Amino acid sequence: MKLTNITANEQLKLNDKQLEFYTLAEIHRLLRSIGKSLKDFTQMPQPPKNYLDCVKLNQLVHNMRINKGTNEVKVQRMKDFAGWVLNIGDGNIERAVDGNVEDDITIPPEFCNIGNENCIDDMIDSTFPDFIQNYKNPNYLSERAILTPTNSTVS
């Protein structure tokens, strides 16, 4: 069985037992992040200790794309936006007051000026610059893909 969707390494192949141990080690790692362990669940199989020891948590601590701004103002705007997105992911952003959907958030005007009559055009132009010249280029489109869990969450 290949595990390329996790590692992006086409050469890596795991047999069923190795995959089971790897999966259990990943579950163990996730449980440790909330102060628990696989040992707390006696009905769960336990991987060999060497699998638990080799699982290493890597955490990205620096957004390399931020430094691609052409000047200090753009770099700072990118840092502010990246920080705001991280706060959304961490659940530190207040919910929108309109109350239509429980997960609605308010986007600050510095990131999306809804009051501007051309705001949709501005968003499209900033997300897909030179779209007419590049719409047949799959790399151009995939680099700008906007993903959502379900279609019902896009409105």
N, CA, C and O atoms as a GROMACS GRO file, in nm:
protein
  620
    1MET      N    1   0.085  -0.118   0.000
    1MET     CA    2   0.000   0.000   0.000
    1MET      C    3   0.090   0.124   0.000
    1MET      O    4   0.190   0.128   0.071
    2LYS      N    5   0.054   0.222  -0.078
    2LYS     CA    6   0.131   0.346  -0.084
    2LYS      C    7   0.078   0.446   0.017
    2LYS      O    8  -0.041   0.448   0.048
    3LEU      N    9   0.167   0.527   0.068
    3LEU     CA   10   0.130   0.632   0.162
    3LEU      C   11   0.167   0.768   0.104
    3LEU      O   12   0.206   0.859   0.177
    4THR      N   13   0.154   0.781  -0.027
    4THR     CA   14   0.200   0.902  -0.093
    4THR      C   15   0.115   1.023  -0.060
    4THR      O   16   0.164   1.136  -0.067
    5ASN      N   17  -0.011   1.004  -0.024
    5ASN     CA   18  -0.094   1.120   0.006
    5ASN      C   19  -0.047   1.189   0.134
    5ASN      O   20  -0.078   1.307   0.155
    6ILE      N   21   0.026   1.120   0.221
    6ILE     CA   22   0.077   1.181   0.342
    6ILE      C   23   0.219   1.232   0.322
    6ILE      O   24   0.252   1.341   0.369
    7THR      N   25   0.301   1.157   0.253
    7THR     CA   26   0.442   1.192   0.244
    7THR      C   27   0.484   1.253   0.111
    7THR      O   28   0.591   1.312   0.103
    8ALA      N   29   0.404   1.240   0.009
    8ALA     CA   30   0.436   1.287  -0.126
    8ALA      C   31   0.560   1.217  -0.180
    8ALA      O   32   0.628   1.269  -0.268
    9ASN      N   33   0.591   1.099  -0.128
    9ASN     CA   34   0.705   1.021  -0.174
    9ASN      C   35   0.653   0.899  -0.247
    9ASN      O   36   0.600   0.806  -0.185
   10GLU      N   37   0.666   0.899  -0.378
   10GLU     CA   38   0.615   0.788  -0.460
   10GLU      C   39   0.683   0.656  -0.431
   10GLU      O   40   0.625   0.550  -0.455
   11GLN      N   41   0.806   0.660  -0.379
   11GLN     CA   42   0.883   0.538  -0.355
   11GLN      C   43   0.846   0.469  -0.224
   11GLN      O   44   0.879   0.352  -0.205
   12LEU      N   45   0.780   0.539  -0.133
   12LEU     CA   46   0.748   0.483  -0.002
   12LEU      C   47   0.630   0.387  -0.014
   12LEU      O   48   0.523   0.423  -0.062
   13LYS      N   49   0.653   0.265   0.032
   13LYS     CA   50   0.545   0.166   0.034
   13LYS      C   51   0.544   0.102   0.171
   13LYS      O   52   0.649   0.063   0.223
   14LEU      N   53   0.427   0.089   0.230
   14LEU     CA   54   0.411   0.027   0.361
   14LEU      C   55   0.322  -0.094   0.347
   14LEU      O   56   0.223  -0.093   0.273
   15ASN      N   57   0.356  -0.200   0.420
   15ASN     CA   58   0.264  -0.313   0.422
   15ASN      C   59   0.153  -0.282   0.521
   15ASN      O   60   0.157  -0.180   0.590
   16ASP      N   61   0.054  -0.368   0.530
   16ASP     CA   62  -0.063  -0.340   0.614
   16ASP      C   63  -0.025  -0.322   0.761
   16ASP      O   64  -0.080  -0.234   0.828
   17LYS      N   65   0.068  -0.401   0.812
   17LYS     CA   66   0.108  -0.391   0.953
   17LYS      C   67   0.180  -0.259   0.978
   17LYS      O   68   0.156  -0.193   1.079
   18GLN      N   69   0.268  -0.220   0.886
   18GLN     CA   70   0.339  -0.092   0.901
   18GLN      C   71   0.241   0.024   0.897
   18GLN      O   72   0.254   0.120   0.974
   19LEU      N   73   0.143   0.016   0.808
   19LEU     CA   74   0.042   0.121   0.800
   19LEU      C   75  -0.039   0.128   0.929
   19LEU      O   76  -0.070   0.237   0.977
   20GLU      N   77  -0.074   0.011   0.984
   20GLU     CA   78  -0.147   0.008   1.111
   20GLU      C   79  -0.065   0.075   1.222
   20GLU      O   80  -0.117   0.157   1.297
   21PHE      N   81   0.064   0.039   1.232
   21PHE     CA   82   0.149   0.097   1.335
   21PHE      C   83   0.166   0.247   1.315
   21PHE      O   84   0.163   0.324   1.411
   22TYR      N   85   0.183   0.288   1.189
   22TYR     CA   86   0.196   0.431   1.160
   22TYR      C   87   0.069   0.505   1.202
   22TYR      O   88   0.076   0.612   1.264
   23THR      N   89  -0.046   0.450   1.167
   23THR     CA   90  -0.174   0.513   1.202
   23THR      C   91  -0.190   0.522   1.353
   23THR      O   92  -0.232   0.625   1.405
   24LEU      N   93  -0.158   0.415   1.424
   24LEU     CA   94  -0.167   0.417   1.570
   24LEU      C   95  -0.071   0.520   1.630
   24LEU      O   96  -0.105   0.588   1.726
   25ALA      N   97   0.048   0.531   1.572
   25ALA     CA   98   0.144   0.631   1.620
   25ALA      C   99   0.091   0.772   1.597
   25ALA      O  100   0.111   0.860   1.680
   26GLU      N  101   0.025   0.794   1.484
   26GLU     CA  102  -0.034   0.926   1.457
   26GLU      C  103  -0.147   0.956   1.556
   26GLU      O  104  -0.159   1.068   1.605
   27ILE      N  105  -0.230   0.856   1.584
   27ILE     CA  106  -0.337   0.873   1.684
   27ILE      C  107  -0.275   0.906   1.819
   27ILE      O  108  -0.323   0.994   1.890
   28HIS      N  109  -0.168   0.835   1.854
   28HIS     CA  110  -0.098   0.860   1.980
   28HIS      C  111  -0.049   1.005   1.985
   28HIS      O  112  -0.064   1.073   2.087
   29ARG      N  113   0.009   1.052   1.874
   29ARG     CA  114   0.059   1.190   1.868
   29ARG      C  115  -0.054   1.290   1.888
   29ARG      O  116  -0.038   1.387   1.962
   30LEU      N  117  -0.167   1.267   1.823
   30LEU     CA  118  -0.282   1.357   1.839
   30LEU      C  119  -0.335   1.355   1.981
   30LEU      O  120  -0.368   1.460   2.036
   31LEU      N  121  -0.342   1.238   2.040
   31LEU     CA  122  -0.389   1.228   2.178
   31LEU      C  123  -0.295   1.301   2.274
   31LEU      O  124  -0.340   1.364   2.369
   32ARG      N  125  -0.165   1.293   2.248
   32ARG     CA  126  -0.068   1.362   2.334
   32ARG      C  127  -0.088   1.512   2.330
   32ARG      O  128  -0.059   1.582   2.427
   33SER      N  129  -0.137   1.564   2.217
   33SER     CA  130  -0.158   1.708   2.207
   33SER      C  131  -0.270   1.756   2.298
   33SER      O  132  -0.282   1.875   2.326
   34ILE      N  133  -0.354   1.662   2.346
   34ILE     CA  134  -0.461   1.699   2.441
   34ILE      C  135  -0.438   1.634   2.577
   34ILE      O  136  -0.530   1.622   2.658
   35GLY      N  137  -0.314   1.592   2.601
   35GLY     CA  138  -0.277   1.539   2.731
   35GLY      C  139  -0.318   1.396   2.756
   35GLY      O  140  -0.327   1.353   2.872
   36LYS      N  141  -0.344   1.322   2.652
   36LYS     CA  142  -0.383   1.181   2.667
   36LYS      C  143  -0.283   1.094   2.593
   36LYS      O  144  -0.187   1.144   2.534
   37SER      N  145  -0.307   0.963   2.595
   37SER     CA  146  -0.218   0.868   2.531
   37SER      C  147  -0.299   0.748   2.486
   37SER      O  148  -0.410   0.725   2.535
   38LEU      N  149  -0.245   0.671   2.394
   38LEU     CA  150  -0.311   0.546   2.354
   38LEU      C  151  -0.326   0.453   2.473
   38LEU      O  152  -0.420   0.373   2.479
   39LYS      N  153  -0.234   0.462   2.569
   39LYS     CA  154  -0.240   0.376   2.688
   39LYS      C  155  -0.365   0.404   2.771
   39LYS      O  156  -0.406   0.320   2.851
   40ASP      N  157  -0.425   0.522   2.754
   40ASP     CA  158  -0.550   0.554   2.825
   40ASP      C  159  -0.668   0.475   2.770
   40ASP      O  160  -0.773   0.468   2.834
   41PHE      N  161  -0.651   0.416   2.654
   41PHE     CA  162  -0.758   0.341   2.588
   41PHE      C  163  -0.712   0.195   2.577
   41PHE      O  164  -0.655   0.154   2.476
   42THR      N  165  -0.739   0.119   2.680
   42THR     CA  166  -0.686  -0.017   2.689
   42THR      C  167  -0.738  -0.108   2.579
   42THR      O  168  -0.672  -0.206   2.544
   43GLN      N  169  -0.854  -0.078   2.524
   43GLN     CA  170  -0.909  -0.162   2.417
   43GLN      C  171  -0.839  -0.139   2.283
   43GLN      O  172  -0.857  -0.218   2.190
   44MET      N  173  -0.762  -0.032   2.272
   44MET     CA  174  -0.692  -0.002   2.147
   44MET      C  175  -0.564  -0.084   2.138
   44MET      O  176  -0.495  -0.103   2.238
   45PRO      N  177  -0.530  -0.132   2.017
   45PRO     CA  178  -0.401  -0.200   2.002
   45PRO      C  179  -0.289  -0.098   2.020
   45PRO      O  180  -0.307   0.021   1.997
   46GLN      N  181  -0.175  -0.145   2.062
   46GLN     CA  182  -0.059  -0.059   2.086
   46GLN      C  183   0.048  -0.089   1.982
   46GLN      O  184   0.083  -0.205   1.960
   47PRO      N  185   0.101   0.014   1.917
   47PRO     CA  186   0.211  -0.011   1.823
   47PRO      C  187   0.340  -0.039   1.902
   47PRO      O  188   0.347  -0.008   2.021
   48PRO      N  189   0.439  -0.096   1.837
   48PRO     CA  190   0.568  -0.114   1.905
   48PRO      C  191   0.622   0.022   1.951
   48PRO      O  192   0.600   0.124   1.886
   49LYS      N  193   0.693   0.022   2.062
   49LYS     CA  194   0.743   0.146   2.121
   49LYS      C  195   0.827   0.227   2.022
   49LYS      O  196   0.822   0.350   2.023
   50ASN      N  197   0.904   0.160   1.936
   50ASN     CA  198   0.988   0.234   1.842
   50ASN      C  199   0.905   0.317   1.744
   50ASN      O  200   0.954   0.417   1.692
   51TYR      N  201   0.780   0.279   1.718
   51TYR     CA  202   0.694   0.360   1.632
   51TYR      C  203   0.651   0.487   1.704
   51TYR      O  204   0.641   0.593   1.643
   52LEU      N  205   0.626   0.476   1.834
   52LEU     CA  206   0.586   0.594   1.910
   52LEU      C  207   0.702   0.691   1.923
   52LEU      O  208   0.683   0.812   1.923
   53ASP      N  209   0.822   0.637   1.936
   53ASP     CA  210   0.940   0.723   1.952
   53ASP      C  211   0.978   0.794   1.823
   53ASP      O  212   1.037   0.903   1.828
   54CYS      N  213   0.946   0.735   1.708
   54CYS     CA  214   0.992   0.794   1.582
   54CYS      C  215   0.895   0.897   1.527
   54CYS      O  216   0.929   0.970   1.434
   55VAL      N  217   0.774   0.905   1.581
   55VAL     CA  218   0.680   1.005   1.532
   55VAL      C  219   0.723   1.140   1.587
   55VAL      O  220   0.735   1.159   1.708
   56LYS      N  221   0.746   1.232   1.496
   56LYS     CA  222   0.796   1.362   1.534
   56LYS      C  223   0.697   1.467   1.486
   56LYS      O  224   0.650   1.463   1.372
   57LEU      N  225   0.665   1.560   1.573
   57LEU     CA  226   0.574   1.668   1.538
   57LEU      C  227   0.654   1.783   1.480
   57LEU      O  228   0.739   1.841   1.547
   58ASN      N  229   0.627   1.814   1.355
   58ASN     CA  230   0.690   1.929   1.291
   58ASN      C  231   0.586   2.039   1.282
   58ASN      O  232   0.472   2.016   1.243
   59GLN      N  233   0.626   2.157   1.318
   59GLN     CA  234   0.533   2.268   1.317
   59GLN      C  235   0.594   2.383   1.238
   59GLN      O  236   0.708   2.422   1.261
   60LEU      N  237   0.516   2.436   1.145
   60LEU     CA  238   0.563   2.551   1.069
   60LEU      C  239   0.553   2.673   1.158
   60LEU      O  240   0.449   2.700   1.219
   61VAL      N  241   0.662   2.746   1.166
   61VAL     CA  242   0.663   2.863   1.254
   61VAL      C  243   0.688   2.992   1.177
   61VAL      O  244   0.682   3.101   1.235
   62HIS      N  245   0.717   2.980   1.049
   62HIS     CA  246   0.746   3.100   0.971
   62HIS      C  247   0.683   3.086   0.833
   62HIS      O  248   0.706   2.987   0.763
   63ASN      N  249   0.605   3.184   0.794
   63ASN     CA  250   0.540   3.184   0.664
   63ASN      C  251   0.637   3.244   0.562
   63ASN      O  252   0.658   3.365   0.559
   64MET      N  253   0.697   3.158   0.479
   64MET     CA  254   0.797   3.204   0.384
   64MET      C  255   0.738   3.293   0.274
   64MET      O  256   0.810   3.373   0.215
   65ARG      N  257   0.610   3.280   0.247
   65ARG     CA  258   0.549   3.363   0.143
   65ARG      C  259   0.540   3.509   0.183
   65ARG      O  260   0.533   3.597   0.097
   66ILE      N  261   0.540   3.535   0.313
   66ILE     CA  262   0.525   3.673   0.360
   66ILE      C  263   0.638   3.761   0.308
   66ILE      O  264   0.614   3.878   0.277
   67ASN      N  265   0.757   3.709   0.298
   67ASN     CA  266   0.872   3.789   0.257
   67ASN      C  267   0.877   3.817   0.108
   67ASN      O  268   0.973   3.877   0.060
   68LYS      N  269   0.775   3.776   0.033
   68LYS     CA  270   0.776   3.797  -0.111
   68LYS      C  271   0.717   3.932  -0.152
   68LYS      O  272   0.705   3.960  -0.271
   69GLY      N  273   0.681   4.014  -0.056
   69GLY     CA  274   0.627   4.145  -0.088
   69GLY      C  275   0.734   4.232  -0.153
   69GLY      O  276   0.853   4.214  -0.128
   70THR      N  277   0.690   4.326  -0.235
   70THR     CA  278   0.786   4.409  -0.308
   70THR      C  279   0.837   4.526  -0.225
   70THR      O  280   0.938   4.587  -0.260
   71ASN      N  281   0.769   4.558  -0.115
   71ASN     CA  282   0.816   4.664  -0.027
   71ASN      C  283   0.769   4.635   0.115
   71ASN      O  284   0.690   4.543   0.138
   72GLU      N  285   0.816   4.715   0.211
   72GLU     CA  286   0.786   4.689   0.352
   72GLU      C  287   0.637   4.699   0.382
   72GLU      O  288   0.586   4.625   0.466
   73VAL      N  289   0.566   4.789   0.316
   73VAL     CA  290   0.423   4.804   0.340
   73VAL      C  291   0.349   4.676   0.297
   73VAL      O  292   0.263   4.627   0.370
   74LYS      N  293   0.384   4.623   0.180
   74LYS     CA  294   0.319   4.499   0.133
   74LYS      C  295   0.354   4.381   0.223
   74LYS      O  296   0.268   4.298   0.252
   75VAL      N  297   0.479   4.373   0.267
   75VAL     CA  298   0.519   4.264   0.357
   75VAL      C  299   0.439   4.273   0.487
   75VAL      O  300   0.392   4.171   0.537
   76GLN      N  301   0.422   4.394   0.541
   76GLN     CA  302   0.346   4.410   0.665
   76GLN      C  303   0.199   4.373   0.645
   76GLN      O  304   0.139   4.309   0.731
   77ARG      N  305   0.141   4.412   0.531
   77ARG     CA  306   0.002   4.374   0.502
   77ARG      C  307  -0.013   4.223   0.494
   77ARG      O  308  -0.111   4.167   0.543
   78MET      N  309   0.086   4.156   0.432
   78MET     CA  310   0.082   4.011   0.423
   78MET      C  311   0.095   3.948   0.562
   78MET      O  312   0.028   3.848   0.591
   79LYS      N  313   0.180   4.004   0.647
   79LYS     CA  314   0.194   3.953   0.784
   79LYS      C  315   0.064   3.970   0.861
   79LYS      O  316   0.020   3.880   0.932
   80ASP      N  317   0.001   4.086   0.846
   80ASP     CA  318  -0.126   4.111   0.915
   80ASP      C  319  -0.233   4.013   0.869
   80ASP      O  320  -0.306   3.958   0.951
   81PHE      N  321  -0.241   3.992   0.739
   81PHE     CA  322  -0.341   3.900   0.685
   81PHE      C  323  -0.313   3.757   0.732
   81PHE      O  324  -0.405   3.686   0.772
   82ALA      N  325  -0.186   3.715   0.727
   82ALA     CA  326  -0.151   3.579   0.772
   82ALA      C  327  -0.186   3.562   0.919
   82ALA      O  328  -0.235   3.456   0.959
   83GLY      N  329  -0.160   3.663   1.000
   83GLY     CA  330  -0.196   3.657   1.142
   83GLY      C  331  -0.345   3.646   1.162
   83GLY      O  332  -0.392   3.571   1.249
   84TRP      N  333  -0.421   3.720   1.083
   84TRP     CA  334  -0.567   3.714   1.092
   84TRP      C  335  -0.618   3.576   1.055
   84TRP      O  336  -0.706   3.521   1.122
   85VAL      N  337  -0.564   3.518   0.947
   85VAL     CA  338  -0.605   3.384   0.905
   85VAL      C  339  -0.571   3.282   1.014
   85VAL      O  340  -0.651   3.193   1.042
   86LEU      N  341  -0.453   3.293   1.075
   86LEU     CA  342  -0.417   3.203   1.184
   86LEU      C  343  -0.513   3.217   1.302
   86LEU      O  344  -0.551   3.117   1.364
   87ASN      N  345  -0.553   3.339   1.332
   87ASN     CA  346  -0.649   3.360   1.440
   87ASN      C  347  -0.784   3.296   1.409
   87ASN      O  348  -0.850   3.246   1.500
   88ILE      N  349  -0.823   3.297   1.283
   88ILE     CA  350  -0.947   3.228   1.245
   88ILE      C  351  -0.932   3.079   1.275
   88ILE      O  352  -1.018   3.019   1.339
   89GLY      N  353  -0.822   3.020   1.229
   89GLY     CA  354  -0.799   2.878   1.250
   89GLY      C  355  -0.790   2.841   1.397
   89GLY      O  356  -0.830   2.731   1.435
   90ASP      N  357  -0.739   2.931   1.479
   90ASP     CA  358  -0.727   2.904   1.623
   90ASP      C  359  -0.855   2.936   1.699
   90ASP      O  360  -0.862   2.915   1.820
   91GLY      N  361  -0.956   2.988   1.627
   91GLY     CA  362  -1.084   3.019   1.693
   91GLY      C  363  -1.080   3.147   1.774
   91GLY      O  364  -1.161   3.163   1.866
   92ASN      N  365  -0.989   3.238   1.743
   92ASN     CA  366  -0.974   3.362   1.819
   92ASN      C  367  -1.041   3.482   1.754
   92ASN      O  368  -1.016   3.595   1.795
   93ILE      N  369  -1.124   3.460   1.654
   93ILE     CA  370  -1.193   3.569   1.585
   93ILE      C  371  -1.339   3.569   1.629
   93ILE      O  372  -1.403   3.464   1.635
   94GLU      N  373  -1.390   3.688   1.660
   94GLU     CA  374  -1.530   3.698   1.701
   94GLU      C  375  -1.622   3.664   1.584
   94GLU      O  376  -1.590   3.689   1.468
   95ARG      N  377  -1.735   3.607   1.618
   95ARG     CA  378  -1.836   3.573   1.517
   95ARG      C  379  -1.904   3.702   1.468
   95ARG      O  380  -1.908   3.802   1.539
   96ALA      N  381  -1.956   3.696   1.347
   96ALA     CA  382  -2.029   3.810   1.291
   96ALA      C  383  -2.155   3.832   1.373
   96ALA      O  384  -2.213   3.736   1.425
   97VAL      N  385  -2.198   3.956   1.385
   97VAL     CA  386  -2.314   3.987   1.468
   97VAL      C  387  -2.447   3.964   1.398
   97VAL      O  388  -2.551   3.966   1.463
   98ASP      N  389  -2.446   3.943   1.266
   98ASP     CA  390  -2.574   3.925   1.196
   98ASP      C  391  -2.639   3.792   1.230
   98ASP      O  392  -2.761   3.779   1.220
   99GLY      N  393  -2.560   3.693   1.271
   99GLY     CA  394  -2.615   3.568   1.320
   99GLY      C  395  -2.679   3.478   1.217
   99GLY      O  396  -2.754   3.388   1.255
  100ASN      N  397  -2.653   3.496   1.087
  100ASN     CA  398  -2.714   3.410   0.986
  100ASN      C  399  -2.663   3.267   0.996
  100ASN      O  400  -2.742   3.173   0.989
  101VAL      N  401  -2.535   3.251   1.012
  101VAL     CA  402  -2.473   3.119   1.020
  101VAL      C  403  -2.379   3.122   1.140
  101VAL      O  404  -2.312   3.222   1.163
  102GLU      N  405  -2.374   3.013   1.217
  102GLU     CA  406  -2.295   3.016   1.340
  102GLU      C  407  -2.145   3.036   1.316
  102GLU      O  408  -2.075   3.082   1.406
  103ASP      N  409  -2.096   3.002   1.197
  103ASP     CA  410  -1.953   3.016   1.170
  103ASP      C  411  -1.919   3.142   1.091
  103ASP      O  412  -1.805   3.156   1.046
  104ASP      N  413  -2.013   3.232   1.074
  104ASP     CA  414  -1.984   3.357   1.003
  104ASP      C  415  -1.883   3.440   1.082
  104ASP      O  416  -1.888   3.444   1.205
  105ILE      N  417  -1.793   3.504   1.010
  105ILE     CA  418  -1.698   3.596   1.072
  105ILE      C  419  -1.707   3.728   0.997
  105ILE      O  420  -1.755   3.735   0.885
  106THR      N  421  -1.659   3.831   1.061
  106THR     CA  422  -1.653   3.961   0.996
  106THR      C  423  -1.513   3.980   0.939
  106THR      O  424  -1.414   3.965   1.010
  107ILE      N  425  -1.507   4.012   0.811
  107ILE     CA  426  -1.378   4.035   0.747
  107ILE      C  427  -1.344   4.183   0.762
  107ILE      O  428  -1.422   4.268   0.721
  108PRO      N  429  -1.230   4.214   0.821
  108PRO     CA  430  -1.193   4.355   0.838
  108PRO      C  431  -1.182   4.426   0.703
  108PRO      O  432  -1.142   4.365   0.604
  109PRO      N  433  -1.218   4.553   0.699
  109PRO     CA  434  -1.217   4.625   0.572
  109PRO      C  435  -1.079   4.633   0.506
  109PRO      O  436  -1.071   4.647   0.384
  110GLU      N  437  -0.972   4.624   0.584
  110GLU     CA  438  -0.839   4.629   0.521
  110GLU      C  439  -0.810   4.505   0.438
  110GLU      O  440  -0.719   4.506   0.355
  111PHE      N  441  -0.888   4.396   0.459
  111PHE     CA  442  -0.870   4.274   0.381
  111PHE      C  443  -0.975   4.258   0.272
  111PHE      O  444  -0.951   4.189   0.173
  112CYS      N  445  -1.088   4.320   0.289
  112CYS     CA  446  -1.195   4.309   0.189
  112CYS      C  447  -1.290   4.425   0.210
  112CYS      O  448  -1.370   4.424   0.303
  113ASN      N  449  -1.283   4.524   0.125
  113ASN     CA  450  -1.366   4.642   0.140
  113ASN      C  451  -1.499   4.622   0.069
  113ASN      O  452  -1.514   4.656  -0.048
  114ILE      N  453  -1.595   4.566   0.141
  114ILE     CA  454  -1.726   4.535   0.084
  114ILE      C  455  -1.800   4.662   0.041
  114ILE      O  456  -1.881   4.659  -0.051
  115GLY      N  457  -1.771   4.772   0.107
  115GLY     CA  458  -1.839   4.897   0.074
  115GLY      C  459  -1.801   4.952  -0.062
  115GLY      O  460  -1.874   5.035  -0.118
  116ASN      N  461  -1.691   4.909  -0.115
  116ASN     CA  462  -1.643   4.954  -0.245
  116ASN      C  463  -1.732   4.894  -0.353
  116ASN      O  464  -1.759   4.774  -0.352
  117GLU      N  465  -1.779   4.975  -0.446
  117GLU     CA  466  -1.872   4.924  -0.549
  117GLU      C  467  -1.806   4.823  -0.643
  117GLU      O  468  -1.876   4.744  -0.707
  118ASN      N  469  -1.674   4.824  -0.654
  118ASN     CA  470  -1.602   4.729  -0.739
  118ASN      C  471  -1.534   4.618  -0.659
  118ASN      O  472  -1.436   4.560  -0.706
  119CYS      N  473  -1.584   4.589  -0.538
  119CYS     CA  474  -1.512   4.496  -0.450
  119CYS      C  475  -1.500   4.356  -0.510
  119CYS      O  476  -1.396   4.292  -0.493
  120ILE      N  477  -1.601   4.307  -0.579
  120ILE     CA  478  -1.594   4.173  -0.639
  120ILE      C  479  -1.488   4.173  -0.750
  120ILE      O  480  -1.407   4.081  -0.757
  121ASP      N  481  -1.490   4.274  -0.834
  121ASP     CA  482  -1.389   4.284  -0.941
  121ASP      C  483  -1.248   4.294  -0.882
  121ASP      O  484  -1.154   4.232  -0.933
  122ASP      N  485  -1.234   4.371  -0.773
  122ASP     CA  486  -1.103   4.384  -0.708
  122ASP      C  487  -1.055   4.250  -0.654
  122ASP      O  488  -0.937   4.216  -0.667
  123MET      N  489  -1.146   4.173  -0.593
  123MET     CA  490  -1.109   4.042  -0.540
  123MET      C  491  -1.065   3.948  -0.652
  123MET      O  492  -0.965   3.878  -0.639
  124ILE      N  493  -1.140   3.948  -0.760
  124ILE     CA  494  -1.106   3.861  -0.874
  124ILE      C  495  -0.972   3.902  -0.932
  124ILE      O  496  -0.888   3.817  -0.961
  125ASP      N  497  -0.951   4.032  -0.950
  125ASP     CA  498  -0.824   4.081  -1.006
  125ASP      C  499  -0.705   4.048  -0.917
  125ASP      O  500  -0.596   4.018  -0.967
  126SER      N  501  -0.724   4.054  -0.785
  126SER     CA  502  -0.610   4.025  -0.696
  126SER      C  503  -0.585   3.875  -0.684
  126SER      O  504  -0.471   3.833  -0.664
  127THR      N  505  -0.691   3.793  -0.695
  127THR     CA  506  -0.674   3.648  -0.685
  127THR      C  507  -0.628   3.590  -0.817
  127THR      O  508  -0.545   3.499  -0.820
  128PHE      N  509  -0.680   3.641  -0.926
  128PHE     CA  510  -0.649   3.588  -1.060
  128PHE      C  511  -0.597   3.700  -1.151
  128PHE      O  512  -0.662   3.733  -1.250
  129PRO      N  513  -0.480   3.758  -1.119
  129PRO     CA  514  -0.428   3.862  -1.209
  129PRO      C  515  -0.397   3.801  -1.345
  129PRO      O  516  -0.350   3.687  -1.354
  130ASP      N  517  -0.422   3.876  -1.449
  130ASP     CA  518  -0.396   3.830  -1.586
  130ASP      C  519  -0.470   3.700  -1.618
  130ASP      O  520  -0.416   3.612  -1.684
  131PHE      N  521  -0.592   3.690  -1.571
  131PHE     CA  522  -0.671   3.567  -1.589
  131PHE      C  523  -0.689   3.533  -1.737
  131PHE      O  524  -0.675   3.417  -1.776
  132ILE      N  525  -0.719   3.632  -1.819
  132ILE     CA  526  -0.744   3.608  -1.961
  132ILE      C  527  -0.622   3.543  -2.028
  132ILE      O  528  -0.638   3.457  -2.114
  133GLN      N  529  -0.502   3.584  -1.989
  133GLN     CA  530  -0.381   3.528  -2.049
  133GLN      C  531  -0.347   3.390  -1.992
  133GLN      O  532  -0.274   3.314  -2.056
  134ASN      N  533  -0.398   3.356  -1.873
  134ASN     CA  534  -0.352   3.235  -1.804
  134ASN      C  535  -0.460   3.131  -1.775
  134ASN      O  536  -0.430   3.029  -1.714
  135TYR      N  537  -0.584   3.154  -1.818
  135TYR     CA  538  -0.691   3.062  -1.777
  135TYR      C  539  -0.675   2.921  -1.830
  135TYR      O  540  -0.738   2.829  -1.777
  136LYS      N  541  -0.594   2.900  -1.933
  136LYS     CA  542  -0.571   2.764  -1.985
  136LYS      C  543  -0.452   2.696  -1.919
  136LYS      O  544  -0.422   2.580  -1.948
  137ASN      N  545  -0.384   2.765  -1.830
  137ASN     CA  546  -0.266   2.712  -1.762
  137ASN      C  547  -0.310   2.646  -1.631
  137ASN      O  548  -0.350   2.715  -1.538
  138PRO      N  549  -0.304   2.512  -1.622
  138PRO     CA  550  -0.352   2.444  -1.502
  138PRO      C  551  -0.273   2.481  -1.376
  138PRO      O  552  -0.330   2.484  -1.267
  139ASN      N  553  -0.144   2.509  -1.389
  139ASN     CA  554  -0.065   2.549  -1.272
  139ASN      C  555  -0.112   2.683  -1.217
  139ASN      O  556  -0.123   2.702  -1.096
  140TYR      N  557  -0.141   2.776  -1.306
  140TYR     CA  558  -0.189   2.907  -1.266
  140TYR      C  559  -0.318   2.893  -1.185
  140TYR      O  560  -0.333   2.957  -1.080
  141LEU      N  561  -0.410   2.810  -1.232
  141LEU     CA  562  -0.537   2.793  -1.163
  141LEU      C  563  -0.521   2.715  -1.033
  141LEU      O  564  -0.581   2.751  -0.932
  142SER      N  565  -0.441   2.610  -1.034
  142SER     CA  566  -0.428   2.529  -0.912
  142SER      C  567  -0.358   2.605  -0.800
  142SER      O  568  -0.385   2.581  -0.683
  143GLU      N  569  -0.268   2.697  -0.834
  143GLU     CA  570  -0.201   2.777  -0.732
  143GLU      C  571  -0.298   2.875  -0.665
  143GLU      O  572  -0.268   2.926  -0.557
  144ARG      N  573  -0.409   2.900  -0.727
  144ARG     CA  574  -0.505   2.997  -0.675
  144ARG      C  575  -0.637   2.932  -0.636
  144ARG      O  576  -0.736   3.002  -0.612
  145ALA      N  577  -0.640   2.801  -0.629
  145ALA     CA  578  -0.764   2.730  -0.597
  145ALA      C  579  -0.814   2.771  -0.460
  145ALA      O  580  -0.736   2.784  -0.365
  146ILE      N  581  -0.943   2.791  -0.450
  146ILE     CA  582  -1.008   2.822  -0.324
  146ILE      C  583  -1.094   2.702  -0.289
  146ILE      O  584  -1.191   2.671  -0.358
  147LEU      N  585  -1.057   2.634  -0.181
  147LEU     CA  586  -1.125   2.510  -0.144
  147LEU      C  587  -1.221   2.534  -0.028
  147LEU      O  588  -1.197   2.619   0.057
  148THR      N  589  -1.327   2.458  -0.028
  148THR     CA  590  -1.424   2.464   0.080
  148THR      C  591  -1.473   2.322   0.107
  148THR      O  592  -1.480   2.242   0.014
  149PRO      N  593  -1.505   2.288   0.231
  149PRO     CA  594  -1.547   2.151   0.261
  149PRO      C  595  -1.671   2.106   0.185
  149PRO      O  596  -1.676   1.993   0.136
  150THR      N  597  -1.770   2.191   0.174
  150THR     CA  598  -1.892   2.156   0.101
  150THR      C  599  -1.940   2.277   0.024
  150THR      O  600  -1.909   2.391   0.059
  151ASN      N  601  -2.015   2.253  -0.081
  151ASN     CA  602  -2.068   2.365  -0.158
  151ASN      C  603  -2.163   2.450  -0.076
  151ASN      O  604  -2.176   2.570  -0.101
  152SER      N  605  -2.230   2.391   0.022
  152SER     CA  606  -2.327   2.468   0.100
  152SER      C  607  -2.258   2.574   0.186
  152SER      O  608  -2.325   2.667   0.232
  153THR      N  609  -2.126   2.562   0.209
  153THR     CA  610  -2.058   2.663   0.290
  153THR      C  611  -2.015   2.784   0.207
  153THR      O  612  -1.968   2.883   0.263
  154VAL      N  613  -2.031   2.777   0.078
  154VAL     CA  614  -1.998   2.890  -0.009
  154VAL      C  615  -2.128   2.958  -0.048
  154VAL      O  616  -2.214   2.897  -0.111
  155SER      N  617  -2.140   3.081  -0.012
  155SER     CA  618  -2.264   3.151  -0.051
  155SER      C  619  -2.237   3.292  -0.093
  155SER      O  620  -2.330   3.365  -0.129
   0.00000   0.00000   0.00000
